[in-house]
Amino acid sequence: MAQQGHSRPYRPSPPAAPDRIRWTDGFGTRFIVFVDTEEEFDWNAPLRRDGYGVSAIRALPVAHRRFADRGVPLTMLVDYPIATDPLAIACVGAVLEDRRCTIGAHLHPWVNPPFDEVVTARNSYAGNLVERLEAAKIDRLTTAIETAFGVRPRAYRAGRYGIGPQTLRLLAERGYLVDTSMRSRYSYAADGGPDFGKIGNGAFRAGTDGAMVELPLTTVHTGLLRRGGESLYRALRHVPRGRGVFSRLGLLSRVALTPEDMPVADALEAIAVVLGEGLQLLSFSFHSPSLVPGHTPYVRDAADLRRFHHWWDTILADLQRRGVMATSLDEVIAAAGLPAAPLRR
């Protein structure tokens, strides 16, 4: 069986100034919402190839309506169990009918054939696999999505943000234009994954000859010491309870733009900070199983689900007040100067 292809953590370099995306005139300041559209499984148990379900996907069309009523399209990053289940295909297809929502690919290697690797934490980051196996998994996922939905995906996110040194080239060779696997300022190196400590929030050209556009998930340092940034935040991991103490004292927090484990007050502050820094595209994200209680650590019961929806109601109202408009993946691709989307079948 194939094992991982490289042993050291993948640490992508920050973009050079010419590689930063310069949005077309009139793009302004916008936000995009990504949905990791995936199976539900036990987050507290070791990963396995079976034992998952797709029942939570039934909640996606209703959730989509809440966003659509506010003019917010969703970019659904679909993984293999979703793209090959009739119920899930129907639910995602119903969302695609509004024509602004878009589909992309989301690779969970432990449930995405071919199954030539041992299921381990390290191999759950697809970019750690030998190149031929990572490529084969991308191919199987791409074909499954095109078969299910009649459109070839142009955006990709590796499960667990697990890209590697060959991933962007493999994607570009298959016609992908956008990657959104880099989680700004996060590191998964301790578990064998990549380290995005040098990656900021701005979109940039990446991969061979800049063939891909990277849209990092927005992460913001807030607090009185936020200018200390990632270096200070990382240093605090060596201080017992250091990050928690600094956060409670309002000194330094790291806030990702997601309702999952991020209090709404912190997210509002993060939005204010990042807009003040001049970021033009804010990237939000959540997992589709969070739409039903009991499937993720973030939404365990009905009260958590109410907080989840309240988070979005509050955030979307704040963005509207600030004049930050929602955008679709197709609009982002056009504003970055990439080819227009082909018509769906």
Buried (B, 14 or more C-beta within 10 A) or exposed (E): EBBBBBEEBBBBEBBEEEBEBEBEEEBEBBBBBBBBBBBBBEEEEEBEEEEBEBBBBBBBBEBBEEBBEEEBBBBBBBBBBBBBBEEBBEBBBBBBEEEBBBBBBBBBBBBBBEBBBEBBBBBBBBBBBBBEBBBBBBEBBBEBBBEBBEBBBBBBBBBBBBBBBBBBBBBBEBEBBBBBBBBBBBBBBEEBBBBBBBBBBBBBBBBEEBBBBBBBBBBBBBBEBBEBBBEBBBEBEEEEEBBEEBBEEEBBBBBBBBBBEBEBEBBBBBBBBBBEEEBBBBBBBBBBBBBBBEBBEBBEEEEBBEBBBEBBEBBBEBBBEEEBBBBBBBBBBBBBEBEEBEEEE
